[in-house]
Amino acid sequence: KSDIMPLVDVVAWHPMYGSSPEYDWHRQYYYEYPSIVQEIKDVASAHGFAGEYVADEMHWQTPDQAAGGWPTYSETKSAKYCARGIVMHLGMDVAVTTIPLRENPQIFHTSQNLCTVMAGAKPASLSVEIESEAENIKSYAFSLPNDDKLLTLWTDGVAVDDDPGVKATLTFPGLSAQKVVGIDVLHGFEQQMTANIEGGNTVITNLLVKDYPIILRITP
């Protein structure tokens, strides 16, 4: 056990840097990244660390930003991957910063929307059953200070500029929601969802899951 780690306030690293399933040489790292982060946290805590974890300077470059030999993406794809990365880190209780992207409006506004929606959110456990033809849906749940819940979900494959989405049915066992609002952080809008209560469970049908985080805000 380290004598130093109990004195450390922050453990930080540079994450992702353009990694995606689109490229063979990045695919394994992309999909194994959550387990890599968990290993970092396990080792640090085993040595007495009790501070904050920070994923620093995360970004997916657009061609006009190309530097360092990292992969580049269209602005839409970059915004989608950035949104995935932000939500994924928050879901693992890791703070995240990005390289300033104000020169690319879609990336900036998507990140800004996420900051607004996720303010005060903490990782939480939320039981949900997802039925869909998609086999690669990734999800994280959060709790807000007013006890509302957030469920974020997306298809975790290669991002495209115009994704039609895939339908899914969500069942929340033992949860009778008063209201469910769907939030699209990429396009900056929200709408109330049709949610049915069946046998004490909240059921949402025909939800379009996209290749970037769609957020459901659930009021119990």
C-alpha positions in Angstrom: 0.0 0.0 0.0 1.4 3.4 -1.0 2.2 6.2 1.4 1.7 8.7 -1.4 -1.8 7.9 -2.7 -3.7 9.0 0.4 -2.2 12.4 -0.1 -3.2 12.7 -3.7 -6.3 14.8 -4.6 -6.8 13.8 -8.3 -5.9 10.9 -10.5 -6.1 12.0 -14.2 -5.4 10.6 -17.6 -6.0 11.5 -21.3 -8.8 9.3 -22.6 -9.9 8.0 -26.0 -8.3 10.6 -28.3 -10.3 9.8 -31.3 -10.8 6.1 -30.6 -13.9 4.5 -32.1 -15.1 1.1 -33.4 -14.7 2.5 -36.9 -10.9 1.7 -36.9 -9.5 -1.8 -36.4 -6.5 -0.5 -34.4 -8.8 1.4 -32.0 -11.8 -1.0 -31.7 -10.4 -3.2 -28.9 -9.3 -0.3 -26.8 -12.7 1.5 -27.4 -14.7 -1.5 -26.1 -12.3 -2.4 -23.3 -12.0 1.2 -22.1 -14.6 0.9 -19.2 -12.7 -2.1 -17.8 -9.4 -0.2 -18.1 -10.9 2.7 -16.1 -12.2 0.3 -13.5 -8.8 -1.3 -13.1 -7.2 2.2 -12.6 -9.8 2.9 -9.9 -9.3 -0.5 -8.2 -5.5 -0.1 -8.1 -5.7 3.5 -6.9 -8.2 2.8 -4.1 -6.3 -0.3 -3.1 -3.3 2.0 -2.4 -5.3 4.4 -0.3 -6.5 6.9 -2.9 -9.9 8.6 -1.9 -9.9 11.6 -4.2 -11.4 12.4 -7.6 -10.8 10.7 -11.0 -10.6 13.0 -14.0 -10.6 12.1 -17.7 -8.8 15.1 -19.1 -8.8 16.7 -22.6 -11.1 14.1 -24.3 -11.8 14.8 -27.9 -12.6 13.5 -31.4 -11.0 15.6 -34.0 -12.7 17.1 -37.1 -10.5 17.5 -40.2 -10.0 21.2 -39.6 -8.5 20.3 -36.2 -6.3 17.5 -37.4 -3.1 17.1 -35.4 -1.0 14.4 -33.9 -2.0 11.7 -36.4 -5.3 10.9 -34.5 -8.4 9.9 -36.5 -10.7 12.6 -37.7 -14.5 12.6 -38.1 -17.2 14.8 -39.4 -18.5 17.3 -36.9 -21.7 15.3 -36.4 -19.8 12.1 -35.7 -17.4 13.9 -33.4 -20.3 15.4 -31.4 -21.8 11.9 -31.1 -18.6 10.3 -29.8 -18.0 13.2 -27.5 -21.5 12.8 -26.0 -20.9 9.1 -25.6 -17.6 9.8 -23.9 -19.0 12.4 -21.5 -21.9 10.2 -20.4 -19.8 7.1 -20.1 -17.3 8.7 -17.8 -20.0 10.3 -15.6 -21.6 6.9 -15.4 -18.3 5.5 -14.0 -18.1 8.4 -11.6 -15.2 10.0 -13.4 -15.2 13.8 -14.1 -14.4 14.7 -17.7 -13.0 17.7 -19.5 -12.7 18.2 -23.3 -10.3 20.2 -25.4 -12.1 23.5 -26.2 -14.4 23.0 -29.2 -16.1 26.3 -29.6 -15.0 26.6 -33.2 -17.3 23.6 -34.0 -20.8 24.7 -33.1 -22.4 21.2 -33.1 -19.8 19.7 -30.8 -19.9 22.7 -28.5 -23.7 22.9 -28.3 -24.0 19.1 -27.7 -21.6 19.3 -24.8 -23.4 22.4 -23.5 -26.7 20.6 -23.6 -25.2 17.6 -21.7 -23.8 19.9 -19.1 -27.3 21.4 -18.5 -29.1 18.0 -18.3 -26.5 16.3 -16.2 -25.9 19.0 -13.7 -26.1 17.5 -10.2 -26.5 13.9 -11.6 -24.8 11.1 -9.7 -24.4 7.5 -10.9 -27.2 5.3 -9.6 -28.7 1.9 -9.9 -31.9 1.7 -12.0 -33.5 -1.6 -13.0 -34.5 -1.6 -16.6 -35.2 -4.3 -19.2 -34.4 -3.4 -22.8 -36.0 -5.3 -25.7 -34.6 -4.5 -29.1 -33.2 -5.9 -32.3 -30.0 -4.0 -31.5 -27.4 -6.0 -29.6 -25.1 -3.2 -28.7 -27.2 -0.9 -26.6 -25.1 0.8 -23.8 -26.8 2.5 -20.9 -26.0 4.3 -17.7 -28.4 5.5 -15.0 -28.2 8.6 -12.7 -30.1 10.2 -9.8 -30.8 13.9 -9.6 -31.0 15.9 -6.3 -34.8 16.1 -6.6 -34.9 12.2 -6.8 -35.7 12.2 -10.6 -33.8 9.5 -12.4 -31.9 9.7 -15.7 -31.4 6.8 -18.1 -29.0 7.4 -20.9 -28.7 4.9 -23.7 -27.3 4.6 -27.2 -26.2 2.0 -29.8 -22.5 1.6 -29.2 -21.4 0.9 -32.8 -19.8 3.0 -35.5 -21.4 6.5 -35.5 -22.8 7.8 -38.8 -24.0 11.2 -39.8 -27.6 10.3 -40.2 -28.7 7.4 -38.0 -32.3 6.3 -38.3 -32.2 4.7 -34.9 -33.5 1.3 -33.8 -36.8 0.7 -31.9 -36.7 -0.5 -28.3 -39.2 -1.3 -25.6 -38.1 -0.4 -22.1 -39.6 -1.8 -18.9 -38.8 -0.4 -15.5 -39.8 -3.1 -13.0 -41.5 -1.9 -9.8 -41.4 1.7 -11.0 -44.6 3.7 -11.6 -43.4 6.9 -13.2 -45.5 10.1 -13.0 -43.7 11.5 -16.1 -41.0 10.6 -18.5 -39.3 13.2 -20.7 -37.1 12.3 -23.6 -34.1 14.6 -24.2 -32.1 14.8 -27.4 -28.8 16.5 -26.6 -27.5 16.4 -30.2 -30.4 18.5 -31.6 -31.3 20.3 -28.4 -34.9 19.4 -27.8 -37.1 17.4 -25.4 -40.6 16.0 -25.4 -42.8 14.1 -23.0 -42.9 10.4 -23.6 -45.9 8.1 -23.7 -45.3 5.7 -20.7 -47.8 3.0 -19.7 -48.1 1.6 -16.2 -48.5 -2.2 -16.4 -48.7 -4.3 -13.3 -46.7 -1.6 -11.3 -44.1 -1.4 -14.0 -43.4 1.6 -16.3 -43.3 0.5 -20.0 -42.1 2.7 -22.9 -42.6 1.2 -26.4 -41.2 2.2 -29.8 -38.4 4.3 -28.3 -35.9 5.2 -31.1 -32.4 4.5 -29.7 -29.8 6.4 -31.7 -26.0 6.2 -32.0 -25.6 9.0 -29.5 -27.0 9.3 -25.9 -30.7 9.7 -25.7 -31.7 10.7 -22.1 -34.9 9.8 -20.4 -35.7 11.9 -17.3 -38.0 9.9 -15.1 -40.1 11.4 -12.3 -41.1 8.6 -9.9 
